[in-house]
Every structure is written in C-alpha cells, then in structure tokens.
Amino acid sequence: GTDVHSPYVLGQSNKIKQNAVELIREWYGSQGVQIQSGEVYFFGDRTENIPPFQEKGLNSREISCASRDLELYGGSGMVGYCGATPAEIVKDKGNVGCHDNGHTHNDGQQDHQEPACLCVFDIDRTLTGKQGDTEHCPGNVVKDMYDDGYGGGKATVSALAAAGISSTFCKDCYLGITSAGEGSGVGSLWNNYVLDDVMRGAVQDQFIQRNPASYKTWSQGTDVHSPYVLGQGNRIKQNAVELIREWYGSQGVQIQSGEVYFFGDRTENIPPFQEKGLNSREISCASRDLELYGGSGMVGYCGATPAEIVKDKGNVGCHDNGHT
C-alpha cells in the first residue's frame, strides 16, 4: 500500500498506484538518491491505471498492447494477456495508453506532441537589472516607472525582458513568477507592466485569454490562485513553484514536474528545487552584484539574458556552468 519503506510495493489498488510510485520516488530520496518526477517511468498492463499518473507528474505507459485478455472484464480488454515485451519498455515522456500508441488505428501511426512545459521566473535581478545601469548592462532598458527592489529606483528591465520571453523556448510554455519581493506592490505601474508586457508568449497569451480577470492576478506566498506569486521567501521558492504547477493542473493544464523550469539569480535558491523534482537554473552568471551581501556575489547584477534561458534538465548554478 502506501506504507513504503522499500522500492517494492504490494497491495496498492488500481487507479491509485501513482500514489505508491510517488512514495517510492520519495523513499529513494531519503536514501540519498534524488530522482525528478519527470524521470519516473511506470509500466503496467491495466488501462485504467495509466492516466492517473499525470496527477503526480510521473510518466506511465500501458504495455501488452498487442495481446489483451478478452475473457476477463466482459471482454473489454482492460488487462493484458501475454504481458510486456522488451520493445515496449521505452523512455518516452507522458502517459501513454495502448489507444494512444496506435493500437486502434489501421495506419499504426501516432501523432507526436510535446508535453506541456512551464517556465517560472524570479523578478529582481532576473527580469530586472541594477536600476539605471545600462553602461555595465548594455542590453538592459530603463523604464519610466518606479521599481522598489533592492533599494528602489527607475525600473530597468534585463536583456531577457527587453528582448521578450518570446525570444526563448519559453514562448511555447506556460509562464509563472515566484518572487521573494513584492515588486512595487500589487496595482503599481511596475507590477502591471510585468504582467501585461513581460509575461508574454504564444502559449501564455492564449491561456490568459480564457479568463484574464482571474488568471492575470497576483498570489501571495503559498496561497496560490494564479501563476504569479509574490512574497515567497528565499530557499523555499520551490514550494510556490510546485503549487503553480498544481494550479495549472486545476485549470486543465497537466504539466509534469520534469517539464517545469525555474530561472533565478540568487545562488541559494537553485539547489532546493531538486526536492520537488523541478528543474532550476541560476542566471545573470556573467554579472554578479559585488556590493550586496558582503561582496559574496549571492545575487545577480544585470539580470537574465535570453541565452541563459535554456531547456536543460537538472539544478544548475553558475559554478556548475563554468562561471567563477
């Protein structure tokens, strides 16, 4: 059942097997083996057990597709007959049933569709750079509005925000924000600009059009009722990002944990995302603020560049990426 103290589980009922598999993943974590949710693959013959794995962001695949038992369950073919073949054990993402895999179509072809993805950004020194400094940050742009971050000043968008999120792979993903700060406050010109002008991409724009009044609002901390979160402390941002993923699920958009990508400048915020099986990447690697935090370089200076927004798996800091 769900009393999991090893990787081998008996007695876990149909349609809830995903709960035990998630607990196996967490058990491995307790043994020092960190496995992202998107790197978990369940294989089983019973049709009804495959779709529920989507809820946990885990991959699942129905097997024994070429041989179904037509005596059990009123001849419905609910379960397999010969069992799995080696050819069916493939490292494909998603939740794939036999019907999805072309076993009810004469042509045997299956349309390939990329899984939904989610890009989440910090605000201060990620979507922004040091206020007013375009000499050291030539790709940044000063805006005629006030940004309260890190002492305040004229809002200065980073090279990423200036070029637009649509200049990166995130144009094809859903979008979110998780910030420890508040920007300049809900309803301010700056916060409105971030939502209206920065958080833009083809997929996100289409999604927001469904219900702009509800979707284009700010959430606070772990009280998440939209994809844009303020006031979530450092080193615990992963909790809010996971809640954003779950919020999208509640709106009918299923996103696997392994297809979530967080980008932020603050060094200490990157490793904890591993706990949730989410990807994270430190940005502003070539420009660090050597005045704040005793010159430690804890936070960025110019903010993100489009080149740093890459669809790589894992939890990657600037040091991991060759920056010292």
N, C-alpha and C positions, 0 to 999 in steps of 0.2 A: 504493500500500500504506500502510504506517504511517510512511514517511519523508516527513513532512508539513512542507513549507516554503512552502505557499501554501494557499488555500482550495479548490483544485480537485484532486481525488484520483482517479486511475485505478488499476485493478488490485487493488482491495480486495475480497476474496472475499465470497460470500454467507454469511450468518449471523454475520459478524464486522464488518459495515460500521459498527456502532456504535463500534468502536474508532477508526476513522479519523475519524468525525464528532466524537468527543470531542477528538481531536488537532487538528482544525480549530478547535474552540472555544478550545482552549489556545493555538493559534497566533495567533488574534485577540487573546487576552490579552497575548501577547508584543509585539503591535503597539499596545498601549495601549487596546484595546477589550475591556472586561470584559463578558462575557455569561454570565448564570446558566444552569446546566444546564437548568433548567425553562423557559428561553426559547429553546431549540433545537428546531427542527421539521424532521424528516426526512420526505420524501415518496418513496415507491417502489412499484413495482407487484408486486414478488415477495413472496408471502405469508410465506415463512419468514424474511424479513429484518425483519419488524416487531416481534415480541415481544422479541428480544434487546436492543432499545434501553432497555428497562425497567431492565436491569442498571446502566446508566450514569446513570439519572435523566433521560434525554432523551425528548422526545416523538417519536412516529413515527406515520405514517398510510399505509395501503395505498390506492393510487389505481387508476384504470382499473377500478373495481368493476363498472360496468355492461357492460364488454366484456372477456372473458377469452379467452385463446388455448386453444382446445380441441383443437389438433393437437399442440402441444409437451407433453412430460412425460406422455405417455399419456392426454391429455385431462383432466388433473387440474385445469386452470385455475390452475396455480401462478403463471403470469405474465399480465400484461395483454395486450390486443390493440390497442385504439385509443390507449391512453396516458391521461395526466391531462387532466382538464377544469378550467377556472378555478374552477368551483363546488366542486371537491374540495380546493382549497388553502385550508384554514381553520385559524384559530389556536386549535385545541382542544387541551386537555391530555390526556395519556395515550398509550397505544399501541393504536391502533385499526385492526383489520383489516376487510376487507370484510364478513366474517361478523358482526363486532361492530356494523357500521354498517347492519344491517338488510337486507343483500342476500340473505339466505336465508329471510326471513320474508315471508309474504304481506301482512302489515299494514304493512310498511315502517317500523315503529316501533323505536326504540332506547331502552332504559332508560338514564336519565342517572344516573350515580353519581359523587359527588365523589371525587377522588383522595385517597388516604391522606395524612395530614399528621403532622408530628412537631413537638412543642414541647419545647425544651430550656431549662432554667433554671440560672443560677448559684445558689449558696446565699447566701453572706454579702452582706448589704445588697441582696439581691433577694428571696429568700424570707424574709429576716430584716431587721430594722432595728437601729438602735443599741440595745444591750442596756439594758433598763429604762426607756427614754424613751418614755412614752406621752403626755407633755404636749405635746411638739412633733410627735408622731406619733399622733394620737388614734385612728386606725384599727388600730393595732398592738396585739398582745395578748402579755402576759408569761406565760411558761410556767414551771412549777416543775421546771426541769431546766437543766443547765449547757450553755452554748454557748461553745466555745473561740475563736470567730472574733474577730479584731481586739482582742486583749487579754482576752477572756473576760467572762463574766457570765451572768445569767439569760437563757435563750433568749427572744427576743422576735420573734414572727412578724410579718411585714409585713402590710399591709392585704390584699394579694393572698392570702397563705397563710391569713390569718384568714377571709376570705370563701370561700376554696376555689378551686382551679383550675377546678372545675366552674362557676364564675361567669363564665367566659370561653369563647371559641371553642375553647380547647384541650381542653375536655371531649370534643370529637369527634375528637381527635387522639391519637396515641401520645405518650408522655411520656419525658423523659430529664433528666439532670442532668450538668452539667460544671462542676466547681469546682476552683479552684486550691488551696483549703484542704482540710482533712480533716474539717470539721465538728467534732465532739468525739471522733472516732475510730470506726472500724468496731465495731459492737456496743454503742456507747453509747446511753443513753436518747434523746439528741437525734437521733442518726443514725437510730435505729429509728423515731422519731416522724416524721421527714421521709419515710421510705419508706412507713410504714403509714398516715399521716394526711394528709400534704401531697400526695404524688404519687398523686392520685386523680382519676379521671374515668371516664365510662361506657366509653369505648373501652379505656382502660388497664386498668381493673378486669377487663374481660372477657378481655383478653390475659393478664394476670397469672394468672388462674385456671387457665390451661392447665398452668403449671408454676411455682408460686410459689417452690419451693425453689431453682430455678435462676435465675429471672428477677429475683426481689427480692433481689439481692445487689449489692455494690459492686465496681466495677472500678477500676483504678489507671492513671492516665496514658493511654498508648496501648495498654495491654494490656486491650482492651475485650471483655468476655464477658458484659456486661449493659448495660442502658441508663443506669446510674447511675455516673458517673465522678468520682473524687476525684483530687487531686494533679496536675491538668493545668495547667501554667503559663499565666500571662497572655500574651496576644498569640499564643498557639498553641492556644487552645481550639478553634478551627475544626477542627483535625486530629482531636480526640477526637469532636467532634460528627459529622463525616463518618463516623468509624468506628462510631458509634452507628447512623447511618442504614444502614450496610452490615451491622451486626449484625442489625438488624431484617430486612433482606433475607435473611439466613441462616436466619431463623426463619419465612420465608414471607411476610413483610410488605414489599412493594415500595413504597418511598417516593421520589418524585422529589426531587432536590436543591432544586428551586424550591419544594417544599412543606415545607421544614424552616425552623423559626422559632426563633432563639435570643434569649433575653432576659437581659440582664445589666446591672449598674450601672456597671461600670468602663469609662471612656471609651475607653481604648486597645484594648479587646478587640473593639470593634464593626467597624471597617473591614476587618480581615483576613479576615472571613467571605466577602468578595467573591471572594477567591482560589478558594474551593471552590464558588462559585455558590449559597451558602446565604444565607438572609435572617437579619438580626440587628437588634436594636433595643435602644438604651440606655434604661434605666428609672430610676426614682427621680429624675426630672428636676427636680421642684419642690423636692427636698430633697437637698442635697449636704453631705458632711462637710467642713467648712472647718478642721478641726484636723489631720486626716491629710494626709500628702504636701504639707506646707508651705502648706496652705490653697488648694491648686490646684483642689479640687473633683473630683479624679480619681475618687472613689468616692461612692456614694450614702449617704444617712443613714437615711431612714425605710424604704427599700426599695420594692418594686413595689406599685402599686395595680392593681386589676382593670381600670381604664380604660386603662392603658398596654399591656395585652395585646391587641394588635390584629393582624389577619391582613393586614398590609401587606407588599408586596414591597420588597426593597432592603436597604440597610445604613444605618440611621437613628440618628444620635446626637442627644443633647439639643439641641445647637446647630442641627442641621438641622430640629428640630421646634419652633423658635421660642423655646427656653429659653436665656437668657444668664446 
